Amino acid sequence: MKCSRPFVVIAPTGIYALQTPTCATCNPSGITVAGKASGVAGSDLRSLRYPVSIFIDNNDTLYVVDQDNHRIVKYFVNTSTGVLVAGTGTPGSTASELSSPKDVAIDQYGAVIVADSNNYRIQSFLSGIITSGSTLPFNSLSNVLGQMRDLRINVNNEIYVTDSNQRQVTKYFPFNGI
């Protein structure tokens, strides 16, 4: 017997699969919902290399930041093959590429917002369009993004980013600048 709804997803460092624990009295080890249960790393859409962060939307769709594959992969409920939603699988700095992304969130319009850490930028990919992202206009001489680790979007579509290089948390207003 399983819980009717998963309550947490674990992305342990160095393990290349994500597990959703079921009720502790039923199955304390959880079930693999993304990546390979064997823990073998890979680059196909059934595998993960280094999952570092996740986002779960209102439809229980799971978005995984696969840092070492330089991509964001989306997994629908009860599927084992992901869908590429951002990045190409190769590090780079063009509009379609990511370099060691650290976090992902989905805004109120369905855009995939990515903390593209090694490119020192926040990228926005429109829902369903992975060929090209847009760099959000937050980087300026007075506000240089550093090594972003965490990203959250509130109900007003304001973006909060942790920056370990700058030792700060910064709030961005997407349509008004900083």
Summary of the structure (lengths in Angstrom):
residues: 178
radius of gyration: 16.3
end to end distance: 49.5
largest distance: 56.2
contacts: 530
relative contact order: 0.11
helix: 3%
strand: 38%
